[in-house]
Amino acid sequence: MKKIIASAFLASFGFATVALAADPNLPPASSKSGVTYATDIKPLFDATCLNCHDSKKPKIAAKLALDTLEGTIKGARDGKVVTPGDSAHSKLVLSIAHVGNPDTFMPKGKGAKKLTDDQIGLIRAWIDQGAK
């Protein structure tokens, strides 16, 4: 009887682990080490995100300011978008990778182009390395 209960527990734990696994549609994190906001991520955000997510704009989109590390870590009006150490579950990554709810996909607007897998991978590496 104890073996049956233990087996059932382990099986349910296995299902829970699978449910928490990263979406297979996410591009892999970059293998680059020492990724920092100032050196690697800010220039990428400058080129791809700041048309809408710049704190200097009067109507900043979703109140998410990506022009500073502090603003990025603080998040948007609906909460945090970066989970340091866990890029696969960070709202920012899911949004730019176009995984999940299409209403949250970024960037938006006329002429907006999805970030490349390499760009998304670099952001993932930065988050996985602690979002510093």
Contact map, one row per residue, 1 for C-alpha under 8 A:
111110000000000000000000000000000000000000000000000000000000000000000000000000000000000000000000000000000000000000000000000000000000
111111000000000000000000000000000000000000000000000000000000000000000000000000000000000000000000000000000000000000000000000000000000
111111100000000000000000000000000000000000000000000000000000000000000000000000000000000000000000000000000000000000000000000000000000
111111110000000000000000000000000000000000000000000000000000000000000000000000000000000000000000000000000000000000000000000000000000
111111111000000000000000000000000000000000000000000000000000000000000000000000000000000000000000000000000000000000000000000000000000
011111111100000000000000000000000000000000000000000000000000000000000000000000000000000000000000000000000000000000000000000000000000
001111111110000000000000000000000000000000000000000000000000000000000000000000000000000000000000000000000000000000000000000000000000
000111111111000000000000000000000000000000000000000000000000000000000000000000000000000000000000000000000000000000000000000000000000
000011111111100000000000000000000000000000000000000000000000000000000000000000000000000000000000000000000000000000000000000000000000
000001111111110000000000000000000000000000000000000000000000000000000000000000000000000000000000000000000000000000000000000000000000
000000111111111000000000000000000000000000000000000000000000000000000000000000000000000000000000000000000000000000000000000000000000
000000011111111100000000000000000000000000000000000000000000000000000000000000000000000000000000000000000000000000000000000000000000
000000001111111110000000000000000000000000000000000000000000000000000000000000000000000000000000000000000000000000000000000000000000
000000000111111111000000000000000000000000000000000000000000000000000000000000000000000000000000000000000000000000000000000000000000
000000000011111111100000000000000000000000000000000000000000000000000000000000000000000000000000000000000000000000000000000000000000
000000000001111111110000000000000000000000000000000000000000000000000000000000000000000000000000000000000000000000000000000000000000
000000000000111111111000000000000000000000000000000000000000000000000000000000000000000000000000000000000000000000000000000000000000
000000000000011111111000000000000000000000000000000000000000000000000000000000000000000000000000000000000000000000000000000000000000
000000000000001111111000000000000000000000000000000000000000000000000000000000000000000000000000000000000000000000000000000000000000
000000000000000111111100000000000000000000000000000000000000000000000000000000000000000000000000000000000000000000000000000000000000
000000000000000011111110000000000000000000000000000000000000000000000000000000000000000000000000000000000000000000000000000000000000
000000000000000000011111010000000000000000000000000000000000000000000000000000000000000110000000000000000000000000000000000000000000
000000000000000000001111110000000000000000000000000000000000000000000000000000000000000100000000001000000000000000000000000000000000
000000000000000000000111111000000000000000000000000000000000000000000000000000000000000000000000000000000000000000000000000000000000
000000000000000000000011111000000000000000000000000000000000000000000000000000000000000000000000001000000000000000000000000000000000
000000000000000000000111111100000000000000000000000000000000000000000000000000000000000100000100101000000000000000000000000000000000
000000000000000000000001111110000000000000000000000000000000000000000000000000000000000000000000100000000000000000001101100000000000
000000000000000000000000011111000000000000000000000000000000000000000000000000000000000000000000000000000000000000001000100100000000
000000000000000000000000001111100000000000000000000000000000000000000000000000000000000000000000000000000000000000000001111110000000
000000000000000000000000000111110000000000000000000000000000000000000000000000000000000000000000000000000000000000000100110110000000
000000000000000000000000000011111000000000000000000000000000000000000000000000000000000000000000000000000000000000000000000010000000
000000000000000000000000000001111110000000000000000000000000000000000000000000000000000000000000000000000000000000000000010010000000
000000000000000000000000000000111110000000000000000000000000000000000000000000000000000000000000000000000000000000000000000010001000
000000000000000000000000000000011111000000000000000000000000000000000000000000000000000000000000000000000000000000000000000001001000
000000000000000000000000000000011111101110000000000000000000000000000000000000000000000000000000000000000000000000000000010011001001
000000000000000000000000000000000111111110000000000000000000000000000000000000000000000000000000000000000000000000000000000001000011
000000000000000000000000000000000011111111000000000000000000000000001000000000000000000000000000000000000000000000000000000001000011
000000000000000000000000000000000001111111100000000000000000000000001000000000000000000000000000000000000000000000000000000000000000
000000000000000000000000000000000011111111100000000000000000000000000000000000000000000000000000000000000000000000000000000000000000
000000000000000000000000000000000011111111110000000000000000000000000000000000000000000000000000000000000000000000000000010000000000
000000000000000000000000000000000011111111111000000000000000000000000000000000000000000000000000000000000000000000000000011001000000
000000000000000000000000000000000000111111111100000000000000000001110000000000000000000000000000000000000000000000000000000000000000
000000000000000000000000000000000000011111111110000000000000000000000000000000000000000000000000000000000000000000000000000000000000
000000000000000000000000000000000000000111111111100000000000000000000000000000000000000000000000000000000000000000000010000000000000
000000000000000000000000000000000000000011111111110000000000000001100000000000000000000000000000000000000000000000000000000000000000
000000000000000000000000000000000000000001111111110000000000000000100000000000000000000000000000000000000000000000000000000000000000
000000000000000000000000000000000000000000111111110000000000000000000000000000000000000000000000000000000000000000000000000000000000
000000000000000000000000000000000000000000011111111000000000000000000000000000000000000000000000000000000010000000100000000000000000
000000000000000000000000000000000000000000011111111111000000000001000000000000000000000000000000000000000010000000000000000000000000
000000000000000000000000000000000000000000001111111111000000000001100000000000000000000000000000000000000000000000000000000000000000
000000000000000000000000000000000000000000000001111111000000000000000000000000000000000000000000000000000000000000000000000000000000
000000000000000000000000000000000000000000000000111111001001100000000000000000000000000000000000000000000000000000000000000000000000
000000000000000000000000000000000000000000000000111111101001101111100000000000000000000000000000000000000000000000000000000000000000
000000000000000000000000000000000000000000000000111111111001000111100000000000000000000000000000000000000000000000000000000000000000
000000000000000000000000000000000000000000000000000011111101000111100000000000000000000000000000000000000000000000000000000000000000
000000000000000000000000000000000000000000000000000001111101000000000000000000000000000000000000000000000000000000000000000000000000
000000000000000000000000000000000000000000000000000111111111000000000000000000000000000000000000000000000000000000000000000000000000
000000000000000000000000000000000000000000000000000000111111000000000000000000000000000000000000000000000000000000000000000000000000
000000000000000000000000000000000000000000000000000000001111101000000000000000000000000000000000000000000000000000000000000000000000
000000000000000000000000000000000000000000000000000111111111111110000000000000000000000000000000000000000000000000000000000000000000
000000000000000000000000000000000000000000000000000110000011111100000000000000000000000000000000000000000000000000000000000000000000
000000000000000000000000000000000000000000000000000000000001111100000000000111000000000000000000000000000000000000000000000000000000
000000000000000000000000000000000000000000000000000010000011111110000000001110000000000000000000000000000000000000000000000000000000
000000000000000000000000000000000000000000000000000011100001111111000011001110000000000000000000000000000000000000000000000000000000
000000000000000000000000000000000000000000000000000011100001001111110011001100000000000000000000000000000000000000000000000000000000
000000000000000000000000000000000000000001001000110011100000000111111011000000000000000000000000000000000000000000000000000000000000
000000000000000000000000000000000000000001001100010011100000000011111011000000000000000000000000000000000000000000000000000000000000
000000000000000000000000000000000000000001000000000000000000000011111111000000000000000000000000000000000000000000000000000000000000
000000000000000000000000000000000000110000000000000000000000000001111111100000000000000000000000000000000000000000000000000000000001
000000000000000000000000000000000000000000000000000000000000000000011111110000000000000000000000000000000000000000000000000000000000
000000000000000000000000000000000000000000000000000000000000000111111111111000000000000000000000000000000000000000000000000000000000
000000000000000000000000000000000000000000000000000000000000000111111111111000001100000000000000000000000000000000000000000000000000
000000000000000000000000000000000000000000000000000000000000000000001111111000011100000000000000000000000000000000000000000000000000
000000000000000000000000000000000000000000000000000000000000000000000111111100110000000000000000000000000000000000000000000000000000
000000000000000000000000000000000000000000000000000000000000001110000011111111111100000000000000000000000000000000000000000000000000
000000000000000000000000000000000000000000000000000000000000011110000000011111111000000000000000000000000000000000000000000000000000
000000000000000000000000000000000000000000000000000000000000011100000000001111100000000000000000000000000000000000000000000000000000
000000000000000000000000000000000000000000000000000000000000010000000000001111110000000000000000000000000000000000000000000000000000
000000000000000000000000000000000000000000000000000000000000000000000000011111111000000000000000000000000000000000000000000000000000
000000000000000000000000000000000000000000000000000000000000000000000000111101111110000000100000000000000000000000000000000000000000
000000000000000000000000000000000000000000000000000000000000000000000001101100111110000001110000000000000000000000000000000000000000
000000000000000000000000000000000000000000000000000000000000000000000001101000011111001001111000000000000000000000000000000000100010
000000000000000000000000000000000000000000000000000000000000000000000000000000011111111011000000000000000000000000000000000000100000
000000000000000000000000000000000000000000000000000000000000000000000000000000000111111000000000000000000000000000000000000000111110
000000000000000000000000000000000000000000000000000000000000000000000000000000000011111000000000000000000000000000000000000000111110
000000000000000000000000000000000000000000000000000000000000000000000000000000000011111111000000000000000000000000000000000000110000
000000000000000000000000000000000000000000000000000000000000000000000000000000000111111111001000000000000000000000000000000110110000
000000000000000000000110010000000000000000000000000000000000000000000000000000000000011111001100000000000000000000000000000100000000
000000000000000000000100000000000000000000000000000000000000000000000000000000000010011111101100000000000000000000000000000000000000
000000000000000000000000000000000000000000000000000000000000000000000000000000001110011111111100000000000000000000000000000000000000
000000000000000000000000000000000000000000000000000000000000000000000000000000011100000011111110000000000000000000000000000000000000
000000000000000000000000000000000000000000000000000000000000000000000000000000001100000001111111000000000000000000000000000000000000
000000000000000000000000000000000000000000000000000000000000000000000000000000000100001111111111100000000000000000000001001100000000
000000000000000000000000010000000000000000000000000000000000000000000000000000000000000111111111111100001000000000000000000000000000
000000000000000000000000000000000000000000000000000000000000000000000000000000000000000000111111111100011100000000000000000000000000
000000000000000000000000000000000000000000000000000000000000000000000000000000000000000000011111111000001110000001100001000000000000
000000000000000000000000011000000000000000000000000000000000000000000000000000000000000000001111111000001000000001101001000000000000
000000000000000000000000000000000000000000000000000000000000000000000000000000000000000000000111111111011100000000000000000000000000
000000000000000000000010110000000000000000000000000000000000000000000000000000000000000000000111111111001000000000000000000000000000
000000000000000000000000000000000000000000000000000000000000000000000000000000000000000000000110011111000000000000000000000000000000
000000000000000000000000000000000000000000000000000000000000000000000000000000000000000000000000011111111000000000000000000000000000
000000000000000000000000000000000000000000000000000000000000000000000000000000000000000000000000011111111000000000000000000000000000
000000000000000000000000000000000000000000000000000000000000000000000000000000000000000000000000000011111000000000000000000000000000
000000000000000000000000000000000000000000000000000000000000000000000000000000000000000000000010010011111100000000000000000000000000
000000000000000000000000000000000000000000000000000000000000000000000000000000000000000000000111111011111111000000000000000000000000
000000000000000000000000000000000000000000000000000000000000000000000000000000000000000000000011010000011111000001000000000000000000
000000000000000000000000000000000000000000000001100000000000000000000000000000000000000000000001000000001111100111100000000000000000
000000000000000000000000000000000000000000000000000000000000000000000000000000000000000000000000000000001111110110000000000000000000
000000000000000000000000000000000000000000000000000000000000000000000000000000000000000000000000000000000011111100000000000000000000
000000000000000000000000000000000000000000000000000000000000000000000000000000000000000000000000000000000001111100000000000000000000
000000000000000000000000000000000000000000000000000000000000000000000000000000000000000000000000000000000000111110000000000000000000
000000000000000000000000000000000000000000000000000000000000000000000000000000000000000000000000000000000011111111000000000000000000
000000000000000000000000000000000000000000000000000000000000000000000000000000000000000000000000000000000011001111100000000000000000
000000000000000000000000000000000000000000000000000000000000000000000000000000000000000000000001100000000110000111110000000000000000
000000000000000000000000000000000000000000000001000000000000000000000000000000000000000000000001100000000010000011111011000000000000
000000000000000000000000000000000000000000000000000000000000000000000000000000000000000000000000000000000000000001111111000000000000
000000000000000000000000001100000000000000000000000000000000000000000000000000000000000000000000100000000000000000111111100000000000
000000000000000000000000001001000000000000000000000000000000000000000000000000000000000000000000000000000000000000011111110000000000
000000000000000000000000000000000000000000010000000000000000000000000000000000000000000000000000000000000000000000111111111000000000
000000000000000000000000001010000000000000000000000000000000000000000000000000000000000000001001100000000000000000111111111100000000
000000000000000000000000001111000000000000000000000000000000000000000000000000000000000000000000000000000000000000001111111110000000
000000000000000000000000000011010010000110000000000000000000000000000000000000000000000000000000000000000000000000000111111111000000
000000000000000000000000000010000000000010000000000000000000000000000000000000000000000000001000000000000000000000000011111111100000
000000000000000000000000000111000000000000000000000000000000000000000000000000000000001100001000000000000000000000000001111111110000
000000000000000000000000000011111010000000000000000000000000000000000000000000000000001000000000000000000000000000000000111111111000
000000000000000000000000000000000111100010000000000000000000000000000000000000000000000000000000000000000000000000000000011111111111
000000000000000000000000000000000000000000000000000000000000000000000000000000000111111000000000000000000000000000000000001111111111
000000000000000000000000000000000000000000000000000000000000000000000000000000000001111000000000000000000000000000000000000111111110
000000000000000000000000000000001110000000000000000000000000000000000000000000000001100000000000000000000000000000000000000011111111
000000000000000000000000000000000000000000000000000000000000000000000000000000000001100000000000000000000000000000000000000001111111
000000000000000000000000000000000001100000000000000000000000000000000000000000000101100000000000000000000000000000000000000001111111
000000000000000000000000000000000011100000000000000000000000000000001000000000000000000000000000000000000000000000000000000001101111
